[in-house]
Amino acid sequence: MLAKRIIPCLDVRDGRVVKGTNFEGLRDMADPVELARFYNDSGADELVFYDITASAEGRGLFTDILRRVASEIFIPLTVGGGIRTLEDFDRVLKCGADKVSVNSGAIVDPAVIAAAAKRYGDQCVVLSMDVKRVEGRFRLFAKGGREDTGIDAMEWAARGVENGAGEIVLNSIDTDGVRQGFDLEMLDVLAARVKVPIVASGGAGNMEHFAELFTHPGVDAGLAASIFHTKQVEIKHLKRFLRGKGVEMRL
């Protein structure tokens, strides 16, 4: 059985880690380089770095901070924000990323997924999806959750995997920052549609939420931000707790 992964997320704006609720009300949390170093030493399996306003502002990702973060860690690093072209993939990989997360850029140009998978391999291409319920359907949102695309999120996920995405990060806007648990309904629907690793994001509030998450087949990793940043949940304690619940973990 493959070990489940615990992944903290750095949402970076203007060089600082921030966090909000339902993708709104962002507040300052920490320095990304210090936080990356902390998570590297805390037993995190991977780290995600999102430049959360790059797409909305129509600019490239801040590579200077990314380089500093990458230099501090020895765990896999996934990077996203403002990824639109193969050149963007190349740039962040050269800065130290192991995987590249594409979201709004793939909505504008879906061909970038296949092109990147062909050049760098499926394992390098992560399709990140910001999803919200609209009129009873799971709808894909763009530009950091600001723009309803009208696209059916599950159909989009299936198409992305067909084109070569090797992993999906499902960000539930409905549960983001609310700390009432992961969006298990949404995750179950996605897991029934795709056969690549799924990273669940949005809603973690305590250790039990992770234990519940990993009872759902098809979910390979749990991603969270504020509960780790505030040390409400410590990753080493969480992994021991999950191991005690019978969840395979790297300790």
MARFIDREN-152904 format. One record per atom (N, C-alpha, C): z, y, x; residue in one letter. Coordinates in pm, whole numbers, plus 50000, padded with zeros to 5 digits. Each point is the difference from the previous one (the first is absolute). Layout:
N
ZYXA/...
END
This chain:
251
500004988050084M/500005012049916M/500005012550088M/499125009449970L/499955012450076L/501205008849968L/500555006350103A/501135008949978A/499555012449922A/500865004449909K/499765012549930K/500305011750094K/499385011449971R/500135011650089R/500745011549932R/500815006950077I/500685012249955I/499405011750077I/499465009749925I/499215010650063I/500505013749955I/500625007650089P/500315013949967P/498745008750009P/500005010849925C/498825008749992C/500385014350036C/499235005850088L/500155014250035L/498935008049928L/500385007449897D/499095009449934D/500145013350073D/498945004150069V/500095011550090V/499215011749944V/500665011649994R/499355012549960R/500445010950096R/499035007250056D/500305010950093D/500934995450113D/499784987650047G/500754995250115G/501394994949971G/500384999149871R/501324995149962R/499894988849899R/500974990950002V/500054989549899V/500595005949872V/499304997749888V/500455005349871V/500074988549898V/500695002649888K/500064990149892K/500195007149868K/499364994449897G/500125005749866G/500244989349897G/499765003549873T/500124990849887T/498735000849918T/499404988349969N/498734999649928N/498945008650068N/500045000350134F/499055007450085F/500185015349990F/501125004649944E/500225014549987E/501385003650056E/500255013350014G/501295004850045G/500354995650140G/499075001550094L/500224995350137L/501115007950069L/500874992750069R/501075006750075R/500034994750143R/500455008550090D/500024996650143D/501044989250028D/499604990350084M/500914989050032M/500354999050148M/498995000350089A/500284996950140A/498805002950089A/500244998650131D/498935000750100D/499344986250009D/498674999249988P/499344986949997P/500164992050128P/500045006650114V/500114992750126V/501384993650012V/501035007549966E/501364994650005E/500164988449901E/499435001849881L/500124989749898L/499244987450039L/498835001750060A/499234988450046A/500794992150104A/500615007050092R/500814993450104R/501164992349935R/500635006249901F/501114993749929F/499554987049932F/498865000449932Y/499534988149929Y/499544989050095Y/499465003950112N/499604990250101N/501214991950046N/501145006950010D/501234993650048D/500804993549888D/499595002149874S/500804995649885S/499534987049938S/498964993950059G/499544987349947G/498875000949900G/499405011849985A/498845001049911A/498874991250051A/499264993849906D/498904991250041D/498755008050034D/499805011049932E/498875008950024E/500445014149962E/499125009650029L/500255013949961L/498715005749944L/500155007849893V/498865007049941V/500165014950020V/498935006550042F/499975014650023F/498915005849912F/500405008249901Y/499035006749913Y/500055015150021Y/498875005850033D/499865014649997D/499645003349855D/500995003449918I/499824999549854I/499205011549942I/499775010650076T/499215011149945T/498635001550065T/499644991050092A/498735001350071A/498814999449904A/500004990449907S/498874998749907S/499925011949906S/501155003849943A/500005011249904A/499575013050066A/500345001450130E/499655012350072E/498654999050069E/499354988349988G/498674998350057G/499935001250150G/501044994950068R/500015000950147R/500274986350060R/499884999450132G/500304987650070G/501494998150019G/500394987850032L/501394996650019L/500555006350129L/501295003349998F/500645006150117F/500184989550110F/499114999950096T/500044989350100T/501065002250108T/500445012350022D/500995002350106D/501334993349965D/500435001649874I/501254993649957I/499824984949998I/498854995549956L/499734985649994L/500114993850139L/499435006350099R/500084994750137R/501454998550045R/500805010049967R/501424999750041R/500744988949928R/499714998149871V/500624989249924V/499604986550059V/498704998150024A/499514987250052A/500604996650135A/500275010250080S/500544997650133S/501464995549997S/500665001849886E/501434996849989E/500264986049944E/498984993349948I/500264987549927I/499214988350058I/500514988049973F/499374987750047F/499774990449884F/500015005449879I/499704992249880I/498665005049945I/499314991949919P/498705004349947P/500105013149922P/499005008550019L/499985013249937L/498745001449915L/500215003149872T/498905002949909T/499975015049976T/498815005850008V/499865014649990V/499005003749892V/500335010049919G/499095004749898G/500145014949977G/499015005549928G/500005014349969G/498765006650056G/499105004149912G/498795006750046G/499004990850067G/500064986949971I/499074990450059I/498754999349912I/498875004650053R/498775000649920R/498834992750065R/500004999150130T/498844994950073T/500434989950107T/498994993250059L/500294991050111L/500595007650119L/499575012450016E/500535008250109E/501505002449981E/500435001649873D/501435001649972D/500764987250035D/499434988549964F/500614987350039F/500164999450152F/498925003150069D/499994999250146D/501075009250061D/500105012049943R/500945010050054R/501444995249990R/500404994849883V/501404996149985V/500304986950075V/499024991150010L/500214987950079L/500215003550148L/499265009850047K/500165004350140K/501335007150022K/500605005049892C/501325006550010C/501144989849999C/499684987349976G/501034989750004G/500224992349871G/499215002949896A/500154992549875A/499494985850018A/500624990649927D/499534986249997D/499134997449878D/500335006949890K/499244998849875K/499785014049945K/498915001649925V/499665013049945V/499964998849848V/500715009049935S/500095000149855S/499065010449943S/499144995649909V/499055009249938V/500265000449851V/499965012149942N/500315001849859N/498945009049937N/500245013150001S/499055009449938S/498634999350066S/499954997750131G/498724999450071G/499124988849951G/500634988849961A/499224988649949A/499505002749858A/500745008249926I/499565003549865I/498745008650007I/499995009250096V/498825008550020V/498834991850053V/500294991150096D/498944991950063D/500474985650016D/499834991649896P/500474986150008P/499414992150115P/498835004150050A/499354992650109A/500815000350129A/500955009350011V/500775001050124V/500864987550021V/500414993349891I/500814987950012I/499204989050071I/498814997349950A/499174989550058A/499615003450144A/499665012650024A/499605004150134A/501154998350100A/501205003849958A/501164998850089A/500374985450022A/499914991949894A/500324985750014A/499034993350096A/498745003949992K/498994994250089K/500265003950145K/500395012550023R/500205004750137R/501334995650059R/501075000649920Y/501344997750055Y/500674987249951Y/499414993449900G/500604988049944G/500805003049874G/499994990349907D/500705001949873D/501485003350020D/500614993850101Q/501445001650019Q/500395014350032Q/499035008050041C/500275014050037C/499905009549882C/499384995549891V/499705009049887V/500984997749886V/500795010249971V/500974999549892V/499535009249888V/499874994649880L/499665008249884L/501295004249933L/500295012950005S/501195005549936S/499605005849864S/500764996649897M/499695004349864M/501205006949937M/499785012149948D/501025007149923D/499654997949853D/500884993049928V/499664995449865V/501045004649900V/499515003949883K/500875004749892K/499474994949867K/500904997549907R/499604996049866R/499485012149922R/498804998449947V/499415010449915V/499464993049875V/500575003449886E/499564994049873E/500014984750007E/501054994750062G/500184985650004G/499204992750105G/499295007250085R/499194993750104R/500475004750137R/499744991650102F/500345003650137F/498855008050059F/500275012950025R/498925008850044R/500225004250146R/498905000750073L/500015003850141L/500025015350012L/500915005050084F/500115014350025F/499625003050145F/499515012150022A/499565004450133A/500795012250044A/499785003850127K/500595012050059K/501525000449984K/500634989250048G/501464999549998G/500574999649860G/499304993549908G/500494998649864G/499765012149912G/499195009450048R/499785012449925R/498844999049900R/499084990850021E/498745000249926E/499704986349937E/499894999849869D/499654987749928D/498504997650017D/499654988750060T/498584997050024T/499324994049878T/500804994949906G/499434992949886G/499614985750031G/500224995550125I/499604986650043I/501114990049967I/499614988449950D/500954989149977D/500504994950135D/501315001050023A/500564997150132A/499824985450041A/500094991049907M/499904985850036M/498564996250034M/499065005749928E/498594997650035E/499695005950138E/500575011650027W/499815006650130W/500564991350112W/501174994149978A/500624991550102A/499114987950029A/499524993649894A/499164988150018A/498735003450077A/499425011649969R/498795004350069R/500295003050147R/501155006250025G/500375003150138G/500164987650086G/500614989749943V/500184987450073V/498654993350024V/499135000249901E/498654994550018E/499265007050114E/500275012950016N/499325007950104N/500634998550138N/501194993650006G/500584997450132G/501395005250025G/500665006049901A/501395004250020A/500874987750020A/500794999850106G/500814988350032G/501415000549948G/500395011349942E/501355001749947E/499975011449898E/500884999249901I/500095010849901I/501435005149995I/500155013150005V/501285006549973V/499915005849860V/500864995249911L/500015004849862L/501165009749983L/499665012949987N/501005010449978N/500065003049850N/501094996349935S/500155003249859S/500565014149986S/499185009049945I/500455013849977I/501125000049896I/499954990749905D/501004999549894D/501404997250052D/500114992050106T/501334996350051T/500365007150131T/499075007750057D/500225006350130D/501255008850001D/500914997150092G/501195008250019G/501054999049891G/499754991749898V/500934999249887V/501174990650030V/499774990450092R/501044990950047R/500524990549891R/499134996549906Q/500394990649894Q/499344986450017Q/499374997850113G/499364987250027G/498505001650014G/499384990350065F/498565000150020F/499294997849866F/498745003849996D/499204998749878D/499454985849992D/500844990849956L/499664985750005L/498854996649908L/499925006549885E/498894997449908E/498675003350067E/499935011750062M/498775004350067M/499654990650114M/501014995850076L/499784991150114L/499504986349956L/500554995049889D/499564987049949D/498525000349959D/499615010949937V/498605001349957V/499095000450123V/500425007450103L/499195000850122L/499934986450070L/501124993150010A/500044987150070A/499114989749933A/499785001549870A/499124990949928A/498525002850029A/499725012050056R/498615004050023R/499544998450144R/500925000750097V/499604999750141V/500794989550077V/499444995450112K/500634989750081K/500255004850143K/500225012950017V/500375005350131V/501475004449993V/500655002250114P/501385004649997P/500175012949920P/501075000449921I/500325011849919I/501315005850050I/499995013150025V/501215007450037V/500415008249878V/501224997649952A/500515007149882A/500685012950042A/499655010949933S/500565013050034S/500375007649874S/501195005850001G/500425008449889G/501074993749914G/501235005150012G/501054995849907G/501224993450059G/499984996550130A/501154993150058A/501255008849996A/501114994349949G/501245007649993G/501174992850062G/499894986750015N/501084992250059N/499444986850052N/500884992150061M/499554987650061M/499554989849895M/500635000149884E/499614990749893E/498555002149955E/499535012450007H/498625002649960H/499024992650091H/500334999050128F/499134992550092F/500084985049972F/501214995249970A/500154985749968A/499184996549876A/500045008749900E/499214997749879E/498515000750030E/499615009650083L/498595001550036L/499434987250059L/500754993950090F/499474988550074F/500054987049920F/500485000449875T/499844988449913T/498635000049933T/499255010850018H/498685001249937H/498924995550098H/499234989849965P/498984994950091P/498915010450027P/499514999650124G/498925009150036G/500465012750068G/501315002949993V/500525012050065V/500524996350139V/499445006250102D/500324996250138D/500995009450068D/500115012349948A/500835009850068A/500545010349902A/501175005250033G/500585010949922G/500075012550086G/499465010849948L/499975012850072L/500925009849929L/500765007550077A/500895010049942A/500185011550098A/500535010949949A/500185011850084A/501425005449989A/500325006649888S/501255007649994S/501254991450018S/500034987749947I/501224992050016I/500234996050144I/498924999250078F/500144997250143F/500315012950077F/499315010949965H/500225012750071H/501455004649988H/500584998349881T/501375004649976T/501054989850041T/499524988450049K/500874988950043K/500814994449884K/499535002249879Q/500614993649884Q/499864984850011Q/498864995750054V/499774985950031V/499594999250146V/500694991750077E/499654997950140E/499164987350012E/498945000850076I/499014989250002I/500594986950051I/500825000450103K/500584987550051K/500884993449895K/500785008149927H/500844994549893H/499144994349888H/498935007349967L/499104995649895L/499384986550034L/499554998450123K/499334987550038K/500974988250001K/501235002450041R/501004989349994R/500314996449855R/500105010149916F/500244997949856F/498884991649939F/498765003550032L/498854992749945L/499944985850053L/500304998250128R/500034986550058R/501024991449924R/501145006149967G/501034993049924G/499554996249860G/499005007249949K/499444997249867K/498854989950008K/499724995250121G/498954990250016G/498635005850029G/499955013250030V/498725006450033V/499774998850150V/498844995150039E/499684998650143E/499885013950063E/500795002550104M/500055013050067M/500014998250150M/499425009450071R/500155000550146R/501255008250031R/501004993650059L/501245007250031L/500055004150145L/
END
